[in-house]
Amino acid sequence: MSTTHDTCEMPDHNPPSDEIKAILTENKSVAIVGLSDKEERDSNKVARYMMDHGYTVIPVNPTKTEILGQTCYPDLASIPQAPDIVDIFRKPDALAAVTDEAIKVGAKVVWMQLGLAHHDSAEKARAAGLKVVQGKCIKIEHQRMG
């Protein structure tokens, strides 16, 4: 299935629940690509939730210098230390480039938020040794852990 700017693939494979729990337990820094400074946006709500639950949130947005009191970076390559998780809040046509960048900077996990999936990118990330979650909200999954 081809993707356009407005449509997205369905996830082809996700780790089982116990592996998602392990991902969220073992990895504590989350770069949120496409983080908005608008409080009503899902990306902002997710970032605040993750911060409230002990995660280091690294905003990635080329149009901002600070979000939620944290230094904001224009891209993953600009972050001084590789994030554990790259959480993507971008349009489907950006998934491949962000995934490639996550692999290049040495992230451990690529997380494509609810409604997002890209099979080729997921397969490429897995082949590079990263864990991949597609089409799931990191906040919802964390809440499910109990």
N, C-alpha and C positions, 0 to 999 in steps of 0.2 A: 504494500500500500504506500503510495507516495504521500508526502506531507506538503501542505501549502502553509501560508502564513496563518490561516484560520483553523486548520484542522490538525489533529495529532493522532498518532498511532495509539493503540491500546497496549498496555504492558504485555510483553511476551513472557516474562518470567520475573518473579520477585522472590527474595529469600523467604523462608518460612518465618512465622512469628517469633520463634525463639532466636533466630539469627538476627532479626530486626532488633529485638530486645538487646542482644549482645552488641550490635552496632551502636545503639544509643547509650549503653552502659560503658563501653570501652573508649568511646570517642567523645571528647569534650569541647573541641573547637569547631565552630560551624561558620563557614563563609556563606553568607546569603547573597547570591547573585541576583540583582534586580530588587534589592531591598528599597522600599519606599519610605520617605520621611513622613508620609501621611498616615496618621494614627488609624484611620478607618480601613486601610488596605490590609489584606490578609498577610502580606509579607511582614508588615510592621507588627501585627498581632502575634505572628509566629515568633519573630525575633524577641519581642518582649517576654513572651512565655518561656522561651528557651533560656534567656538571661535570668529570669526569675527561678529557673530550675538548675542553676549552676553551670550553664554552658557559657563559653566565651563566644560571643557573636561578633563576626567580622563583616561589616557592611561592604558590599561591592556594588557601586553605582557611579558611573563616570560623571554624573552631573552634580554630585554632592561631595562635600569634604568631611561632614560629620552627620551621623544619624544615631539617635538614641544615646548620645554622649560618647559614641565610639568613633574613632578615625575611620573614614570611609575611603576605600580604594577604588580606582577606576577599573581595575581588572585583577584577576587572581595572581598574575605575575608580579604585581606591585606589592603584595602582602609580604612582609619580612620573613614570615615563617609559614610553611605549608599548613593549611587547615586540615583537620581530620576529615571533616565532611564538607562537601560543596553542595549546598542546597539551592536548587535553581528555580527562580520565579521569573522566567522569561518566556517569550513567545516560542512556539515550537521551532521556528526557523533558526533560533539561536542555540538550540540544544547541542548540536554537533560541535560548534566552536567552543562552547563552555566546557563540554566534556573533554575535548582535546586539551584545553588549557588545564583542566583539573588533573589529567594524566601527567602533563608536562611539569606541573609544580609539585607533584608528589602527594596529592591528596589520597586518602585511604578509601573514601566513599563518595560516589556521585549519587545524589538524591534528587530525583525529578519530582517536583511537587504534584499534588492532586491535579489530574487532568493532563499531565505531561508524560510522554514516553517517546523514545526514539531507539528502535531496535539496533540499527547499525552502531550508534554511539554506545549503547549499553554493552553490546558484544565487544566492541573495541576496548571499553573500560575494563570489562571482565578479563579480557585477554592480557591486559596490562597489570592485572593483579588487584584491581579495585573491586569493591563490593558495589552493587548497583541496586537502587530501589527506584521504581518507576510508578507514577500515578498514585502516590500516597502522600499524605500530609505528615510531616515530621512531628508536628504538635499533637495531632490525633494519635499517631503511633506511640508517642511518649506517654500520653494520657492512658492509653490502653495497658501500658506496662504496670499500672497500679501504683 
